């Protein structure tokens, strides 16, 4: 029996930052998936991972990411990448969350960095207010930059479950990255990969037995 739903934020409630990465690559003559390739190299200890755990600040990330990208063939300042993280809020996902929280415990587990405004790393006041409204709907928000843990470390999922007093086996978890779904599934959670809002919500409706749209 499902009692709780845990959600990722970026790429689930907002458009994917990877879309912004692709646009940046096209505009700057970089190979496709160049930025994602840097982030996937030494994924537990690279600049990106350390910044998401708040082990380094923005200035250090800027320098380290440029060093890592230079080693991969093209130097890219880290600050330019941080500016690409904030996406557009998906209204249909917010509607689903409002309906879901009426009957289920709802929490958010987000890998983020100490940059921009708020958990969604918004780059302007209007977007910051929009994200803050979404965040207020969750019973719990777990941020990697505050906790010092990041997905896919299993402990960040366990932490959320402890804080919400829920059993992983009674939980659904949604994320846009398969690597983040794997540990949740190993803990006993039902998982949904979010590529687009429609199919993901249809799958969640089936699991929960309630309309979300």
Helices and strands as residue ranges (DSSP letters): E 4-7, H 17-27, H 34-40, H 47-52, H 58-71, H 78-82, H 91-100, E 105-110, H 125-135, E 140-143, H 144-147, H 154-164, G 168-170, E 171-175, H 178-186, E 190-193, H 197-208
